[in-house]
Amino acid sequence: MIIRPATEADIPQVLAIWNPVIRDTTIIFHNEERTETTVKAIWAERRKAGHEFFVADEAGTILGFATYAQFRGGNGYTHALEHSIILHPAANGRGIGRCLMEAVEDHARAAGGHTLFAGVSGENEAGLAFHKALGFDHVGRFPEAGRKFGRWLDLVLMMKFL
């Protein structure tokens, strides 16, 4: 398995991982499925800013992806970054998430990143445990910050110094 920057050829597999998480879970509060056009736009925006979108590739099969961007708008946040990571269910427990996060952290650090944030659904116990195991600290909880499936959802903010 290798971790590498995503290419346009990866888009169908990225969508096959991303859209079920959007459609079927509260891991992501966003409820509009991604399209090839939206993925290309996200990649272009991130890369223009000096950020990246990585995939975990096992013999041509994409097992997950991770990316990052500036945490908030404005030049005062240039060194504060936020990441996203999503794995195919078959990739869970294999260390692939750790490898993807290592790539994100290394790239962000080399680009001058100082802090890396994770916005995790309060219902996502596995995501909270994953980030804690990687050295992220719980820095805040925003009650009922999001809404999906007719329910209010808490957002947990976790942070790690790079």
Buried (B, 14 or more C-beta within 10 A) or exposed (E): BEBEBBEEEBBEBBBEBBBBBBEEBBBBBEEEEBEEEEBEEBBEEBEEBBBBBBBBBBEEEBBBBBBBBBBEEEEEEBBBBBBBBBBBEEBEEBEBBEBBBBBBBEBBEEBEBEBBBBBBBBBBEEBBEBBBEBEBEBEEEEEEBBEBEEEEBBBBBBBBEB
